[in-house]
């Protein structure tokens, strides 16, 4: 079974940066599509960024974060990161790491495992 643990969230001022990390306990990590989602109270989860399985490392970004966020993975270390720059108050969400089926996945229904979330709060 796969366990995901996020870290790196916190409180930051607008314009600042945070780097979220996700540690995965799965032994076939490289075969999983990975993604970062975010969810605010009263809202559905939405994809922030995704990265493909294997070594091709195709990526997807939500329009709202393009040019500001970067997703990366290190298959040797079973980790995924989300570098968040130029943060805005509208980026305030709980952020979740997810692992899914092979390929590049952008829908939450395509993911099988989820972390517990890490809160990101951006003040104006």
N, C-alpha and C positions, 0 to 999 in steps of 0.2 A: 504494500500500500504506500501511497505517496502522502507525505506531510510537507506542508509549506509554512514557513514562518517569515513574516515580513518584519522589517525594522527600518529605522531611519526617519520616521515621521516626526512631526513636531510643529512648533510655532515659529513662523518666520514672517518678516515684514515684506510687503510688496516689493518686488524687484529682486528679492533674494533667491537663494537656491537651496535645494535639498536633494539628497541622493537616497532613494529607497532601495533596499536590498531584500531579496527573497532567497532563503536557503531551502533547498529541496532535498528531501531524504530519499527520493526514488532512486533505484539502481539502474534505471534506463532513462535517465534525465534527457539525454540528447535526442531521444525519440519523441519527446513531448513538444508540442506547440506551447508557448508560454505567452501570457498576457497580463497586463495590468488593467484593472477596472476600478471605477470609483463610484461611490454611492453616497448621496446626501439623504437626510431624513425626508421621507415622503416621495422619494424619487426611485426610479429603477436603476439598476446597475448599468453603467455605460462603459464601453471600451475606451481606454486611454491610449494604449499602445500594445502591439503584439509583435512577436518575433517567431519565425518559423523553426521547426525542428531541424535536426541535422546540422550541417555545416554551411548551408546556403545563406542563412540569416537574412531572409526577406523580412521586411518590417512594414508595419501599418501604424499610422497615427491618426487620431481624431483631429478634425480640422481645428478644433479649439486649442490644440497643443503643438501643432506642427511648427517646427522651427524653434521651439522652446524646450521640449522634452526629447530625451533620447533613451531608447530601450537597448539593452545589451545583455548578452548571456555568456557565461563561461562554463562550458560543458565539463571541463576538467574539475571544476570546483562546485558543480551543481548549484550555481547561483545565477540569478537574474537581477538586473539593476534597472532603475529608472532614474536618470538624471533629470532633474526638474530645475530649469533656469527661468529667470524673469517671471517669477511667480506672481500671480494676481489673486486678489481676494476671491474671485470666482473659481479658483482652483481648490477651494476649501471643501474637502470631502474626506471620507474614509476611503483609503486605497487598498485594493485587494490584489494579491498575486494569484494567478490561476494556471493550472496545467491541463492541457487537453490533448486531443488526438493529433497525430502527425500533421505536418503542413503548417500553413499560416491560417489562424483562426481568429475571427473578430466578433463572434457571437457568443454570449455567455452560455448558451445551451450547448455549445461545442466543447465546453470545458468540464472536466471530471473532478478536479480537485481544487480546493480553495484554501487560502490562508485565512487567518483570523482578522486580518485587516490592521492597518496602521493609520492613525489620524494625521492629516495634514491641515493645518490652519494658517491662513495667510491674512495678516492684518493690513489695513490700509494706512 
